[in-house]
Amino acid sequence: MQDIPILSLQNAVVRYGKFEVLKQISVSVMAGTVGLLGPNGAGKSTFIKTLLGLLPISSGKIELMGIPQNIKNLPLIRQKIGYVPEGDCYLKGISSVQFIAFLAELTGIDTKLALKRSHEVLEYVGLGEERYRKLEELSFGQRSRVKLAQALVHNVDLLILDEPTDGMDPVGRENFFQILRHLQKNTSMSILLASHTLEDVESLCRQVILLYDGQILAVKNLSELQQENAKNFQVKFRQLSPDLNLLCEKNGWKLKLLDPETVLISGVTDPKAIFSIAHQTQTPIMSIAPWQPTLESLFLTIVEQQKKQQTSFI
């Protein structure tokens, strides 16, 4: 199992009518914890629904845990996958233990064992004392953990989470991620976390798939992204000097004006050199800090890099 990709797509295309949502997706990911990162509307939910067989592909191939995805194999694939959908979803009028047991039976587990596992998994996600309360009486964060419980009840190999922290308060989010970190550390389960929040992915994942406009921009190790961003600094000067840009270019740095007094300096290996240039140009520094990219800026940077690469081949 360790040598088989948890998911593999080859030239997968998904259409809604004539509109192409996923465009020639090709990606292969080994076991572990992987982030599916992209802004809202990038195609993350479509990507996940396609993996689950809820949306058919127009062309291409998909394998999950080495199993070709087709109508015949879908029941087997779904027994190996736990899915936490986006948004609040539950059945009113029943308790969480009844809800989880019912969903466990749908995966093929017999009634007695399904109830036993329901109790166990609710205890695991920290809802042991609330197991008999009706779902509509639980808080949003508690219902989010119920969603996680139903995804784990049938002992899965792959856990897929679609924007799991949307709507959560900071405490609920941290509780949720503590459970995921425990799974990560103590089981062989693989995790695919889809999010539009870079912070969520950074807290859990070792590798990221960058999805934008229905296309894979890149598949990168998170450490690689972190190393790239470690060379970027946001600097506020009292007054910008005309010579500043020239000296930065001589050092191989790139400047981007963020506001009339603040610049983003990229490619800096030693931040002390920024102070040296400030002294040479007599431009006092008001503040300096490592630059933490927003998701939007990260994607724009990668899109610009790809455009340059494409232009260089023309």
Secondary structure, DSSP 8 states (H G I E B T S, - for coil): -TTS-SEEEEEEEEEETTEEEEEEEEEEE-SSEEEEE--TTSSHHHHHHHHTTSS--SEEEEEETTEE-STTTHHHHHHTEEEE-SS----TTSBHHHHHHHHHHHTT--HHHHHHHHHHHHHHTT-STTTTSBGGGS-HHHHHHHHHHHHHTT--SEEEEESTTTT--HHHHHHHHHHHHHHHHHS--EEEEEES-HHHHHTT-SEEEEEETTEEEEEEEHHHHHHHHTT-EEEEESS--HHHHHHHHHTT-EEEEEETTEEEEES-S-THHHHHHHHHHT--EEEEEE----HHHHHHHHHHHHHHHHHHT-
